[in-house]
Amino acid sequence: MSGGEQEQRNYYLGVDVGTGSVRAALVDQCGVLLAFADQPIMKWEPQFNHHEQSSEDIWAACCIVTKKVVRGIDLNRIRGLGFDATCSLVVLDKQFRPLPVNHEGDPHRNIIMWLDHRAVSQVQRINETKHRVLQYVGGVMSVEMQAPKLLWLKENLRETCWDKAGHFFDLPDFLSWKATGVTARSLCSLVCKWTYSAEKGWDDSFWKMIGLEDFVADNYSKIGNQVLPPGASLGNGLTQEAAKDLGLPAGIAVAASLIDAHAGGLGVIGADVKGHGLACEGQPVTSRLAIICGTSSCHMGISKDPIFVPGVWGPYFSAMVPGFWLNEGGQSVTGRLIDHMVQGHAAFPELQAKATASCQSVYAYLNSHLDLIKKAQSVGFLTVDLHVWPDFHGNRSPLADLTLKGMVTGLKLSQDLDDLAILYLATVQAIAFGTRFIIEAMEAAGHSITTLFLCGGLSKNPLFVQMHADITGMPVVLSQEVESVLVGAAILGACASGDFTSVQLQTFKTASPCQDVKQLTNGVAMAQVLHQIDVAWFNESWLSRIKEDVGDNWRIKVCRIMRELDPNSGPKFSTKLSKNLFKKLIYRYILLCIV
């Protein structure tokens, strides 16, 4: 790359707040992900179905990862910043200080997480109203939406929280406020989780009917009376205080945010598939279903006209892609369910030991073990006598029944590693059947879906991908850039900067599909990328830092590896390979990635 080309490069930052961690990425104007960092965040579960977080802890994590990804970069070339996050509820007082959302009175825990199910009674009463706004959430409001949580706070924490509250934010909107001081809300958050209408605004009668007339009386100032489309530039950009926190120049454009799943949908649903020989080439974007699969799975389908699907959220106008209606199906805690089934099995310690010994993640090892025990038959037939009903946290779509529970049938007395592998397979299959159930409901209502576009952590698991293809009978397209959610967040920043006029189907040039599922899970980075280096030259302590990473994004892997290259924690080099040569190989690979 010439010096002139380097000088012309513009950068955009995407920050993604998930359930268990904050991640950041630096992306250039071509959509190439150049640097990545992540940081865990705290979670509390003071009692069953009560899940809480801290806005101060999350912001601190945002600052850590942002500073990491901009190291060595000309900060003046950073043009925009975009946030996405889970649709969790943040509560602040009139001076923007945290308020407790718990009986213990701990103000540090001021977030009710998206998966929190404390407001069961409240959501049941809301659904009994049969109010007209419910037709835009599939006919039944979910306990995971914000209205029942707000009602729970009013009824249970009146003195310590409700009466003192000045601001209720969706977590993505909290982050954009923290960065800019602007309290405007994203259309995405308010439409999808708060019953706001992109066409009509707030419905006073709904809030009065459910007992939250307080919001009507103060003209919705506590929950948002200024609403902007995702990607719109907020205020004067990054404030001096936020710029110092994040390690960025003040004034950088900051975008109105997106919910994390919607950022993933934005990052993948408009993929350019030309020239790859895929069946979906030439078909309308409305024939695609984006599945963002991590801790939970979200199924995003768009249409030119509103389609009402019983049990599926929406239709939401312009909530993800401007000018299109969005329907959002979902399965609660799918990724967590897989962990729950695997980690709770009696053979899990044996699995851990064998996976560690083979330098694999437990899921990569399980996938290999299934290949060993299937013999001549297809792997899917290993579960002919074992079945899982996956609604351990209720059913979000299309049954919309939070009271449903999970079930396993076909268990036997043995609990060896084979049994664990087959239970894992049955769980993945159950999740895929749930996706098929959602697709059938959407198609019955008028959608025409032909292709699945997957992104998120579970899309890096080839078994998960294959079972979705087998069980739905549809082709699956995977993005070459596996971090589609972060790219979606960066797209917001690019739009806010003015460099791009709209987020509509703007996925830069990142979404050419992989030719092979195995391209997503190629194992330990160094042995695969730099063939000149023998993995045995690295000591176990250093290798353990990267061996659990089974993703394919080599740019991220190289970024992580470079962070480990210091005299104390770096690899122990043999005479075959000097440290300088190793660094040259790394930098050469980085150059190949970004050219």
C-alpha positions in Angstrom: 0.0 0.0 0.0 1.5 3.4 -0.9 1.7 6.3 1.5 -0.8 8.2 -0.6 -3.3 5.5 -0.3 -2.8 5.3 3.4 -3.4 9.0 3.8 -6.7 8.8 1.9 -8.1 6.1 4.2 -11.1 7.1 6.4 -12.1 5.1 9.5 -15.4 4.4 11.3 -15.9 3.0 14.7 -18.6 0.5 15.7 -19.3 -0.4 19.3 -21.5 -3.4 20.1 -22.8 -4.0 23.6 -23.9 -7.6 23.9 -25.2 -9.6 26.9 -21.8 -10.5 28.3 -19.3 -8.2 26.7 -18.6 -5.0 24.9 -16.9 -5.2 21.5 -15.4 -2.5 19.3 -14.1 -2.5 15.7 -12.3 -0.1 13.5 -13.6 -0.3 9.9 -12.4 1.6 6.8 -14.5 3.1 4.0 -14.5 -0.2 2.1 -15.9 -2.0 5.1 -12.7 -3.8 6.0 -12.5 -4.6 9.7 -9.0 -3.4 10.7 -8.9 -3.8 14.5 -11.0 -5.5 17.1 -11.2 -5.5 20.9 -13.6 -6.9 23.5 -14.2 -6.5 27.2 -16.4 -8.5 29.6 -19.2 -6.7 31.5 -20.8 -7.5 34.8 -24.2 -9.2 35.2 -26.3 -9.8 38.4 -29.1 -12.3 39.0 -30.3 -11.4 42.5 -33.3 -13.8 42.1 -34.7 -16.1 39.5 -35.7 -14.2 36.3 -34.2 -10.9 37.6 -31.3 -9.9 35.4 -29.4 -6.6 36.0 -26.4 -4.7 34.7 -24.7 -1.4 35.4 -24.6 1.5 32.9 -21.4 2.8 34.5 -19.7 -0.6 34.0 -20.8 -0.8 30.4 -19.6 2.7 29.6 -16.2 2.0 31.2 -16.0 -1.1 29.0 -16.8 0.9 25.9 -14.0 3.3 26.8 -11.5 0.4 27.2 -12.3 -1.3 23.8 -12.4 2.0 21.9 -9.0 3.0 23.1 -7.6 -0.4 22.1 -8.8 -0.4 18.5 -7.6 3.1 17.7 -4.0 2.5 18.8 -1.5 3.6 16.1 -4.3 5.2 14.0 -4.3 8.8 12.8 -7.3 9.9 15.0 -8.1 12.7 12.6 -9.1 10.1 10.0 -11.8 8.7 12.2 -15.0 10.1 10.7 -17.9 8.6 12.6 -19.0 6.4 15.6 -22.0 4.1 15.8 -23.4 2.2 18.8 -25.6 -0.8 19.0 -26.7 -2.7 22.2 -29.1 -5.1 23.6 -32.6 -3.7 24.2 -32.1 -3.4 28.0 -33.8 -0.7 30.1 -31.5 1.9 31.7 -32.9 4.1 34.5 -31.4 7.5 35.5 -32.6 10.3 37.8 -33.2 13.9 36.8 -29.5 14.6 37.1 -28.6 11.5 34.9 -27.4 9.5 37.9 -28.1 5.8 38.1 -31.2 4.6 40.1 -31.6 1.1 41.5 -33.9 -1.4 39.7 -33.7 -3.8 42.5 -35.1 -4.4 46.0 -31.7 -4.1 47.5 -31.5 -0.4 46.6 -28.1 -0.7 44.8 -28.0 2.2 42.3 -25.0 0.7 40.6 -27.4 -2.0 39.2 -29.6 0.4 37.2 -30.3 -1.7 34.1 -33.0 -4.3 33.7 -31.6 -6.7 31.1 -33.5 -7.7 27.9 -33.9 -11.3 29.1 -35.4 -10.3 32.5 -38.8 -11.9 33.1 -39.8 -10.2 36.3 -42.8 -8.4 34.8 -44.9 -11.5 34.1 -48.0 -10.2 35.9 -47.7 -6.8 34.2 -47.4 -8.1 30.7 -50.4 -10.4 31.2 -52.5 -7.4 32.2 -51.2 -5.4 29.2 -52.1 -8.2 26.8 -55.6 -8.4 28.4 -56.3 -4.9 27.2 -56.2 -6.0 23.5 -55.1 -2.4 22.7 -54.6 -1.6 19.1 -50.8 -1.1 19.5 -50.5 -4.9 20.2 -51.2 -5.7 16.6 -47.7 -4.3 15.8 -46.0 -6.8 18.2 -47.7 -10.0 16.7 -50.8 -9.6 18.8 -49.1 -10.4 22.1 -46.6 -8.2 23.9 -43.5 -9.9 25.2 -42.3 -9.6 28.8 -39.0 -8.7 27.3 -40.3 -5.4 26.0 -40.1 -2.1 28.0 -43.7 -1.3 28.9 -44.2 -4.2 31.3 -40.8 -3.5 32.9 -41.7 0.2 33.4 -45.0 -0.9 35.0 -43.2 -3.3 37.3 -40.9 -0.4 38.5 -43.9 1.8 39.2 -45.7 -0.9 41.2 -42.7 -2.3 43.0 -40.0 0.4 43.4 -42.1 3.5 43.6 -40.1 5.4 46.2 -36.5 4.3 45.4 -36.8 4.4 41.7 -40.0 5.4 39.9 -40.6 8.8 41.7 -37.0 9.8 41.3 -36.6 8.8 37.7 -35.9 11.4 35.1 -34.9 9.3 32.1 -35.7 5.8 30.9 -33.4 4.8 28.1 -33.0 1.8 25.8 -29.4 0.8 26.3 -28.4 1.8 22.7 -29.9 5.3 23.3 -28.2 5.6 26.6 -24.8 5.1 24.8 -25.5 7.7 22.2 -26.6 10.2 24.9 -23.5 9.4 26.9 -21.4 10.2 23.9 -23.2 13.4 22.8 -25.4 14.7 25.6 -28.3 14.4 23.2 -31.4 12.7 24.7 -33.0 12.0 21.3 -34.0 8.4 20.8 -33.5 6.0 17.9 -36.5 5.2 15.9 -35.3 1.5 16.0 -35.5 1.3 19.8 -38.8 3.1 20.3 -40.6 1.4 17.5 -39.4 -2.2 18.3 -39.6 -2.2 22.1 -41.7 0.8 23.3 -44.8 0.8 21.0 -43.9 4.0 19.2 -45.2 4.4 15.6 -43.0 5.8 12.9 -46.1 7.2 11.3 -48.2 8.3 14.2 -45.9 8.7 17.2 -47.0 7.7 20.7 -50.5 6.5 21.4 -51.7 8.3 24.6 -54.6 5.9 25.1 -52.2 2.9 25.5 -50.2 4.4 28.3 -53.3 5.6 30.1 -54.9 2.2 29.7 -52.0 0.3 31.3 -51.5 2.7 34.2 -48.5 4.7 32.9 -50.3 8.0 32.2 -47.3 9.7 33.8 -45.6 9.7 30.5 -48.5 11.4 28.7 -48.6 14.1 31.3 -45.0 15.1 30.8 -45.1 14.8 27.0 -43.0 11.7 27.0 -39.9 13.6 28.1 -38.7 10.6 30.2 -38.9 8.1 27.4 -38.3 10.2 24.3 -40.1 13.0 22.5 -37.4 13.6 20.0 -37.0 10.6 17.6 -34.3 10.2 14.9 -33.8 7.5 12.3 -30.8 5.1 12.8 -27.6 6.7 11.4 -28.8 10.3 11.9 -26.1 12.6 13.2 -26.6 13.6 16.9 -26.0 17.1 18.1 -22.5 18.4 17.7 -21.0 15.0 17.8 -18.7 13.6 20.5 -18.5 15.8 23.6 -15.2 16.9 25.2 -15.9 14.7 28.2 -16.9 11.6 26.2 -14.0 12.1 23.8 -11.6 12.0 26.7 -13.2 8.9 28.1 -13.1 7.1 24.7 -9.6 8.3 23.6 -11.1 10.1 20.5 -11.1 13.6 19.2 -14.1 15.7 20.2 -16.7 16.5 17.5 -16.5 13.1 15.7 -20.0 12.4 14.3 -22.1 10.1 16.4 -25.1 8.3 15.0 -28.5 7.5 16.3 -28.2 3.9 17.4 -29.6 0.4 16.6 -30.5 -2.6 18.7 -27.7 -5.1 18.4 -29.7 -7.7 16.4 -30.9 -4.9 14.0 -27.3 -3.8 13.5 -26.5 -7.4 12.5 -29.4 -7.4 10.2 -28.3 -4.2 8.6 -24.8 -5.5 8.2 -25.8 -8.7 6.4 -29.3 -8.5 4.8 -28.1 -6.2 1.9 -25.1 -8.5 1.0 -23.8 -8.3 -2.5 -23.9 -11.9 -3.7 -23.1 -11.3 -7.4 -20.5 -13.6 -8.9 -20.7 -16.4 -6.4 -23.1 -18.7 -8.2 -25.7 -18.5 -5.4 -29.4 -19.2 -6.1 -30.4 -15.9 -4.4 -28.5 -13.8 -6.9 -31.0 -11.6 -8.7 -33.8 -12.2 -6.2 -35.3 -9.3 -4.2 -33.9 -8.4 -0.8 -37.3 -9.2 0.6 -36.7 -12.9 -0.1 -33.9 -12.9 2.5 -34.2 -13.7 6.2 -31.3 -12.4 8.3 -30.8 -14.6 11.4 -28.6 -13.0 14.1 -27.7 -15.8 16.4 -25.8 -15.3 19.6 -27.1 -15.5 23.2 -30.5 -15.4 21.5 -31.6 -15.7 17.9 -33.4 -13.0 16.0 -35.1 -13.5 12.6 -35.3 -10.3 10.5 -37.4 -10.2 7.4 -38.3 -7.0 5.5 -41.1 -6.2 3.1 -42.3 -3.2 1.0 -45.8 -3.3 2.5 -46.8 -4.1 6.1 -47.3 -7.8 6.9 -48.9 -8.8 10.1 -47.7 -12.2 11.4 -49.3 -13.6 14.5 -46.7 -14.2 17.2 -44.0 -12.3 15.3 -43.0 -8.8 16.2 -43.8 -6.0 13.8 -44.4 -4.8 11.2 -42.2 -1.9 12.1 -41.7 0.8 9.5 -38.1 1.9 8.8 -36.9 0.3 12.1 -33.9 -1.3 10.4 -33.8 -0.5 6.7 -35.3 2.8 5.7 -38.4 2.6 3.7 -39.0 -1.1 4.4 -41.3 -2.8 7.0 -39.6 -5.2 9.4 -40.9 -8.4 11.0 -38.8 -9.8 13.8 -39.1 -13.4 14.9 -37.1 -14.6 17.8 -35.9 -17.4 20.1 -34.9 -16.4 23.6 -31.5 -17.5 24.9 -30.6 -20.0 22.2 -26.8 -19.7 22.7 -27.3 -19.8 26.4 -29.5 -22.9 26.1 -26.7 -24.8 24.2 -24.3 -23.9 27.0 -26.8 -24.9 29.6 -27.3 -28.4 28.1 -23.6 -29.0 27.5 -22.2 -27.6 30.7 -24.9 -29.3 32.9 -24.1 -32.8 31.6 -22.2 -35.3 33.7 -19.7 -35.8 30.9 -18.8 -32.1 30.6 -15.5 -32.4 32.7 -14.3 -35.1 30.4 -15.3 -33.0 27.4 -13.4 -30.0 28.7 -10.3 -32.1 29.3 -10.3 -33.6 25.9 -11.0 -30.3 24.1 -8.2 -28.6 26.0 -5.8 -31.4 25.2 -6.6 -31.1 21.5 -6.4 -27.3 21.5 -10.1 -27.0 20.5 -13.1 -25.3 21.9 -15.6 -27.7 23.5 -18.0 -27.2 20.5 -15.4 -27.8 17.9 -14.5 -31.0 19.8 -18.2 -32.0 20.0 -18.6 -31.5 16.3 -15.6 -33.7 15.6 -16.9 -36.3 18.0 -20.2 -36.4 16.2 -18.4 -37.1 13.0 -16.7 -40.1 14.6 -19.8 -41.7 16.1 -22.1 -41.2 13.1 -20.4 -44.0 11.1 -22.0 -44.3 7.7 -25.2 -42.5 8.5 -25.9 -38.8 8.3 -25.1 -37.0 11.6 -28.7 -35.8 11.8 -30.0 -39.3 12.4 -28.1 -39.7 15.6 -31.0 -38.1 17.4 -33.7 -40.4 16.1 -34.7 -41.4 19.6 -33.8 -38.1 21.4 -35.7 -34.9 21.1 -35.6 -31.4 22.8 -38.3 -28.8 23.1 -36.1 -25.7 23.4 -38.4 -23.2 25.1 -36.6 -23.2 28.4 -37.1 -19.4 28.7 -40.6 -19.4 27.1 -41.4 -19.0 23.4 -40.9 -15.6 21.8 -42.1 -16.6 18.3 -44.4 -17.6 16.9 -46.3 -19.0 19.9 -45.6 -15.9 22.0 -46.0 -17.8 25.2 -43.7 -16.9 28.1 -45.1 -19.7 30.3 -43.8 -22.5 28.1 -40.9 -24.7 29.5 -38.3 -26.8 27.9 -38.3 -30.6 27.7 -36.1 -33.5 26.7 -37.5 -36.9 25.8 -35.7 -40.1 25.0 -33.1 -40.0 27.8 -31.5 -43.2 29.0 -29.3 -44.1 32.0 -25.9 -43.7 30.3 -24.2 -40.3 30.6 -21.0 -40.7 28.6 -19.4 -38.4 26.1 -21.4 -39.9 23.2 -24.6 -39.1 25.1 -23.5 -35.5 25.6 -22.6 -35.1 22.0 -26.0 -36.4 20.9 -27.8 -34.2 23.4 -25.9 -31.2 22.0 -26.9 -32.2 18.5 -30.6 -32.6 19.5 -30.5 -29.1 21.1 -29.1 -27.5 17.9 -31.7 -29.3 15.8 -34.5 -28.1 18.1 -33.3 -24.5 17.6 -33.3 -25.0 13.9 -36.8 -26.4 14.0 -37.8 -23.3 15.9 -36.4 -21.2 13.0 -38.4 -23.3 10.6 -41.6 -22.8 12.7 -41.0 -19.0 12.5 -40.4 -19.1 8.7 -43.6 -21.0 8.2 -45.6 -18.5 10.2 -44.1 -15.6 8.2 -44.7 -17.3 4.9 -48.3 -18.1 5.8 -48.8 -14.4 6.5 -47.4 -13.2 3.1 -43.6 -13.3 3.3 -41.7 -15.1 0.5 -38.4 -16.3 2.0 -35.9 -18.3 -0.1 -32.5 -17.7 1.6 -31.1 -17.5 5.1 -28.3 -15.0 5.9 -26.7 -15.9 9.2 -24.4 -13.8 11.4 -23.4 -13.7 15.1 -21.5 -16.1 17.3 -23.5 -19.3 16.6 -23.0 -18.8 12.8 -19.3 -19.6 13.4 -20.4 -23.1 14.4 -20.6 -25.3 11.2 -23.1 -27.8 12.8 -25.5 -24.9 13.7 -25.3 -23.6 10.2 -25.7 -27.1 8.6 -28.7 -28.0 10.8 -30.4 -24.8 9.8 -29.9 -25.5 6.1 -31.0 -29.1 6.5 -34.1 -28.5 8.6 -35.4 -25.4 6.8 -34.5 -26.7 3.4 -33.0 -23.4 2.5 -29.5 -22.3 1.4 -27.5 -20.4 4.0 -25.2 -17.5 3.1 -22.4 -16.5 5.4 -20.7 -13.2 5.2 -17.0 -13.1 4.5 -16.8 -10.6 7.3 -18.2 -12.6 10.2 -18.5 -9.6 12.5 -21.6 -8.3 10.8 -23.0 -6.7 13.9 -19.9 -4.5 14.4 -20.0 -3.6 10.7 -23.6 -2.6 11.1 -22.7 -0.3 13.9 -19.8 1.2 11.9 -22.3 1.7 9.0 -24.2 4.0 11.4 -21.1 6.0 12.1 -20.3 6.3 8.3 -23.8 7.6 7.7 -23.6 10.1 10.5 -20.3 11.4 9.1 -22.0 12.4 5.9 -19.6 10.2 3.9 -22.6 8.0 3.0 -26.0 9.4 2.4 -28.1 6.5 4.0 -27.8 3.3 5.9 -30.1 1.7 3.3 -28.5 -1.5 2.1 -25.1 0.1 2.7 -22.9 -2.8 3.6 -19.7 -1.3 2.0 -18.1 -4.2 0.2 -17.8 -6.7 3.0 -20.6 -9.2 2.4 -19.3 -11.6 -0.2 -20.2 -15.0 1.0 -17.8 -17.7 2.0 -17.5 -20.6 -0.3 -17.3 -23.2 2.5 -18.6 -23.3 6.1 -15.2 -24.5 7.2 -13.8 -21.2 6.2 -15.4 -19.9 9.4 -13.9 -22.4 11.8 -10.3 -23.1 10.8 -8.9 -23.5 14.3 -5.8 -21.9 15.8 -4.9 -18.8 13.9 -1.1 -19.1 13.7 -1.0 -22.6 12.3 -3.5 -21.8 9.7 -2.5 -18.3 8.5 1.2 -18.4 8.7 2.2 -21.8 7.5 5.9 -21.0 8.1 5.3 -21.2 11.8 4.9 -24.5 13.7 2.3 -24.3 16.4 4.7 -26.3 18.6 7.0 -23.3 18.8 4.6 -21.6 21.1 4.4 -22.4 24.8 1.1 -23.6 26.2 0.5 -20.5 28.3 0.7 -18.2 25.3 -1.2 -20.6 23.0 -4.1 -20.9 25.5 -4.9 -17.2 25.0 -6.0 -17.8 21.4 -6.9 -21.4 21.1 -10.5 -20.9 22.3 -11.1 -18.5 19.5 -12.7 -20.6 16.7 -13.9 -17.7 14.6 -12.5 -17.1 11.1 -11.9 -13.3 11.1 -8.1 -13.3 10.6 -7.9 -9.6 11.0 -9.3 -10.0 14.5 -7.0 -12.9 15.2 -4.0 -11.0 14.1 -5.0 -8.1 16.2 -5.3 -10.3 19.3 -2.0 -12.0 18.5 -0.2 -8.7 18.2 -1.5 -7.7 21.6 0.3 -10.8 23.0 3.6 -9.9 21.5 5.5 -8.5 24.4 8.6 -9.8 26.1 6.7 -11.4 29.0 3.7 -13.0 27.4 4.7 -13.5 23.8 5.7 -16.8 22.2 9.0 -18.5 23.0 10.9 -18.5 19.8 13.3 -21.2 18.6 16.4 -20.6 16.5 14.3 -21.4 13.5 12.3 -18.2 13.8 13.5 -14.8 15.1 11.1 -12.5 16.8 11.8 -9.9 14.1 10.9 -12.3 11.3 7.7 -13.3 13.2 6.7 -9.6 13.4 7.4 -9.1 9.7 5.2 -12.1 8.9 2.4 -10.7 11.1 2.6 -7.2 9.5 2.7 -8.7 6.0 -0.5 -10.6 6.8 -2.1 -7.5 8.2 -1.2 -5.6 5.0 -2.7 -8.4 2.8 -5.9 -8.1 4.9 -6.3 -4.4 4.5 -5.2 -3.8 0.9 
